[in-house]
Amino acid sequence: MTTENELCIGLIAGAGRFPFLVLEGARRAGCHVTVVGLTGLADPALAEHADVFHWAGLARIGRWMRILKQSRAERVILAGAVQKSRMYGRFRLLKALPDWTALRLWFFTIPDKRNDTILGAVADAFAKQGIIMEDCVRYASDHLAPPGVLTRCQPIAAQLRDADFGWPLAKQIGRLDIGQSIAVKETEVIAVEAIEGTDAMIERAGRLCARGGWTLVKVAKPSQDMRFDVPTVGPGTIAQLKRNGARMLVIEAGKTVIVDRSEFLAEADAAGIVVLARADTPGQTEPKP
């Protein structure tokens, strides 16, 4: 049961640890939290911490709304990973079992299938039901990366050159809503993230640069909508980078969520991987010709 003055919020939870961080922060802030766990993605352990928990399919947007309205949620947050490539498998619609709300958005409302377009349409659909979508970091701002070199490992000059080279290029693919990450070495592009996601791109970069020593640059979009698709890294990111020969990770300070920060940095130092968090510099987001 909720109290009269208690803020009721909804959390649409995908994969990974980030939904736990949002849930914990919201509970600390005194919110009543209804979690809608996306089937096949969300961690079942979320149910142990939520005030109300329900499962729902990835394409059952109408069900999300009904659950949250029944819980009198006034706000909703999207948190956790969703592999967009799941939408492009064989018999994708039959497997997803979309409801009418999702079908209407997919075929009649959304002009293109880029992340911001899809999620913006979902936010508008919630707003029409009186539920406002909030920044996903509102209750997890203490997990955002601070600026500076975060590891004991320090970058060498060649790595800093790669960071400077890759940063504006990563910003460009972000501006185009293609991806968030780019792999570089010796001021050469090795791989660019698209629909496959960061982990798959890291594996591809490892295959293409078997000697290792490359740098991953992961940024927010130049006009990042903090309601969704915020860059997130954690111990799993470091494990992937280590397996595939990377030696430096560059992230955006103030706009990148670090999951389990202490473990993340300890793993990076143990693997000899530099973690640099830098702020975007106005006027320097365009790549040089």
C-alpha positions in Angstrom: 0.0 0.0 0.0 1.1 3.6 -0.7 0.8 6.5 1.7 -1.0 9.8 0.6 2.3 11.7 0.1 4.4 8.9 -1.3 5.5 9.4 -4.9 4.6 6.4 -7.0 7.0 5.7 -9.8 7.4 2.9 -12.4 10.6 1.2 -13.5 10.8 -0.6 -16.8 13.7 -2.9 -16.2 16.0 -4.4 -18.9 19.1 -6.4 -18.4 22.1 -5.7 -16.2 22.8 -4.1 -12.8 21.6 -0.6 -13.7 17.9 -1.2 -12.8 19.1 -2.2 -9.3 20.9 1.1 -8.9 17.8 3.1 -10.0 15.5 1.0 -7.7 17.8 1.4 -4.7 18.1 5.2 -5.2 14.4 5.6 -5.6 13.6 3.6 -2.5 16.1 5.7 -0.5 14.3 8.8 -1.8 11.1 7.4 -0.3 9.4 6.4 -3.5 6.9 3.6 -4.0 8.4 1.6 -6.9 6.5 -0.7 -9.3 9.0 -2.6 -11.4 8.0 -4.0 -14.8 10.6 -6.6 -15.6 11.1 -7.2 -19.3 10.8 -11.0 -19.9 14.0 -12.7 -20.8 16.0 -9.6 -19.9 15.4 -8.3 -16.3 17.0 -10.0 -13.3 14.4 -11.9 -11.3 16.1 -10.7 -8.1 14.5 -7.3 -8.7 11.3 -8.7 -7.4 12.9 -9.0 -3.9 13.5 -5.2 -3.7 10.5 -3.7 -5.5 7.3 -2.7 -3.8 5.3 -4.2 -6.7 6.8 -6.5 -9.4 5.3 -7.8 -12.7 6.8 -9.4 -15.8 5.9 -8.1 -19.2 7.1 -8.8 -22.7 9.4 -6.4 -24.6 6.7 -5.5 -27.1 3.8 -5.3 -24.6 3.8 -1.6 -24.1 0.0 -1.5 -23.4 0.6 -3.9 -20.5 3.3 -1.7 -19.1 0.9 1.2 -19.0 -1.9 -0.8 -17.4 0.4 -2.1 -14.7 1.7 1.4 -13.9 -1.8 3.0 -13.9 -3.0 0.3 -11.5 -0.2 1.2 -9.2 -1.0 4.9 -9.6 2.5 5.6 -10.9 3.0 9.3 -11.8 6.5 8.9 -13.3 8.3 6.1 -15.1 12.0 5.4 -15.7 13.6 3.1 -18.3 16.7 1.4 -17.2 18.8 -1.6 -18.3 20.1 -3.0 -21.5 17.9 -4.1 -24.4 19.6 -5.6 -27.4 17.9 -3.9 -30.4 19.1 -6.8 -32.6 16.4 -8.9 -31.0 13.9 -6.9 -33.1 15.4 -8.1 -36.3 15.4 -11.9 -36.0 13.3 -14.3 -38.0 9.6 -14.2 -37.2 10.4 -11.2 -34.9 6.7 -10.1 -34.5 5.5 -13.6 -33.7 8.2 -14.1 -31.1 7.6 -10.7 -29.5 3.8 -11.1 -29.4 3.3 -7.3 -29.5 0.1 -5.8 -28.2 -2.0 -3.2 -30.1 -0.2 -0.3 -28.5 3.2 -1.5 -29.7 1.9 -2.3 -33.2 0.4 1.1 -33.6 3.7 2.8 -32.5 5.9 0.5 -34.7 3.9 0.7 -37.9 1.9 4.0 -37.7 3.6 6.4 -35.4 7.4 6.0 -35.6 8.9 7.5 -38.8 12.2 5.6 -38.4 13.6 2.9 -36.1 16.5 4.7 -34.5 16.7 4.4 -30.7 15.8 8.0 -29.9 12.8 7.9 -32.3 11.4 4.7 -30.8 12.0 5.7 -27.2 10.7 9.2 -27.7 7.4 7.8 -29.1 7.1 5.5 -26.1 7.6 8.5 -23.8 4.9 10.4 -25.6 2.6 7.4 -25.3 3.1 7.3 -21.6 2.6 11.0 -21.3 -0.8 10.6 -22.9 -1.7 8.3 -20.1 -0.6 10.8 -17.5 2.7 9.1 -16.7 5.8 11.3 -17.3 9.1 9.6 -18.3 12.0 10.9 -16.1 15.8 11.0 -16.5 17.0 7.5 -15.9 19.8 8.9 -13.6 17.6 10.9 -11.4 17.9 8.4 -8.6 21.4 7.2 -9.6 23.4 10.4 -10.1 26.0 9.3 -7.6 27.0 6.5 -10.1 27.9 9.0 -12.9 31.6 9.1 -13.8 33.6 12.0 -12.3 36.2 13.7 -14.6 39.8 12.6 -14.7 41.9 9.4 -14.9 40.0 7.1 -12.6 42.5 4.2 -12.4 46.0 4.0 -10.9 47.1 3.1 -14.4 48.0 6.3 -16.3 47.7 6.8 -20.0 50.7 7.2 -22.2 51.1 9.8 -25.0 49.9 7.5 -27.8 46.8 6.6 -25.9 45.9 10.2 -25.3 46.4 10.9 -29.0 43.9 8.0 -29.7 41.5 9.5 -27.2 41.7 12.9 -28.9 41.3 11.3 -32.3 38.4 9.0 -31.5 36.4 11.4 -29.3 34.9 13.7 -32.1 34.3 10.6 -34.3 32.4 8.9 -31.5 30.4 12.1 -31.0 29.5 12.1 -34.7 28.1 8.6 -34.7 26.2 9.5 -31.6 24.8 12.6 -33.2 23.5 10.4 -36.1 22.1 7.9 -33.5 24.1 5.0 -34.9 26.0 4.0 -31.7 27.9 5.2 -28.7 31.4 3.6 -29.1 34.3 3.5 -31.4 37.6 1.5 -31.2 40.8 3.1 -32.3 44.5 2.5 -32.4 47.3 4.7 -33.7 44.8 7.3 -34.8 43.0 4.7 -37.0 39.4 3.5 -36.7 39.2 -0.2 -36.0 35.5 -0.7 -35.4 32.3 1.3 -35.0 29.3 0.3 -32.8 25.9 0.0 -34.5 23.0 -2.2 -33.8 25.0 -5.1 -32.4 25.9 -3.2 -29.1 29.1 -2.4 -27.4 30.1 -5.9 -26.2 29.8 -7.4 -29.7 31.7 -4.5 -31.2 34.5 -5.0 -28.6 34.8 -8.7 -29.7 34.9 -7.6 -33.4 37.6 -5.0 -32.6 39.6 -7.7 -30.8 39.5 -9.9 -33.9 40.5 -7.1 -36.2 43.3 -5.9 -34.0 44.8 -9.2 -32.8 47.9 -7.5 -31.4 45.8 -5.6 -28.9 46.7 -2.2 -27.4 43.6 -0.4 -28.8 41.4 2.2 -27.1 37.6 2.1 -26.7 35.9 5.5 -26.7 32.3 5.5 -25.4 30.4 8.7 -25.3 26.9 10.2 -24.9 25.2 11.7 -27.9 25.9 15.5 -28.3 22.2 16.1 -27.5 21.9 13.2 -25.1 18.3 12.7 -23.8 19.0 11.5 -20.2 15.7 9.7 -20.1 17.1 6.8 -22.1 20.1 5.1 -23.7 22.7 6.6 -21.2 26.1 5.0 -21.7 26.8 2.4 -19.0 30.0 0.5 -18.1 30.9 -1.9 -15.4 33.1 -4.9 -14.4 31.7 -6.8 -17.4 33.0 -4.1 -19.7 36.5 -4.4 -18.3 36.3 -8.2 -18.7 35.4 -7.8 -22.3 38.1 -5.3 -23.0 40.7 -7.5 -21.3 39.7 -10.6 -23.3 40.0 -8.6 -26.6 43.2 -6.8 -26.0 42.1 -3.2 -25.2 44.3 -1.1 -23.0 42.3 2.0 -22.5 38.7 3.0 -22.0 37.6 6.6 -22.5 34.1 7.6 -21.2 32.2 10.8 -20.8 32.3 12.4 -17.4 28.9 13.3 -15.9 27.0 11.3 -18.5 28.2 7.7 -18.1 26.9 5.4 -15.4 29.6 3.2 -13.7 28.1 0.1 -12.2 29.8 -1.3 -9.1 32.5 1.4 -9.4 35.0 0.0 -6.9 35.0 -3.4 -8.5 35.1 -1.8 -11.9 38.2 0.2 -11.2 39.9 -2.7 -9.3 39.4 -4.9 -12.3 40.7 -2.3 -14.7 43.9 -1.8 -12.7 44.4 -5.5 -12.4 44.1 -5.8 -16.2 46.3 -2.8 -16.9 43.5 -0.9 -18.6 43.4 2.9 -18.2 40.0 4.4 -17.6 39.8 8.1 -18.5 36.6 10.1 -18.0 36.6 13.4 -19.9 34.1 16.1 -20.3 33.0 17.1 -23.8 34.6 20.3 -25.0 32.2 22.8 -26.7 33.2 23.5 -30.3 35.3 20.3 -30.6 32.7 17.7 -31.4 33.3 17.8 -35.2 36.0 15.6 -36.6 38.9 17.4 -38.2 39.2 16.9 -42.0 
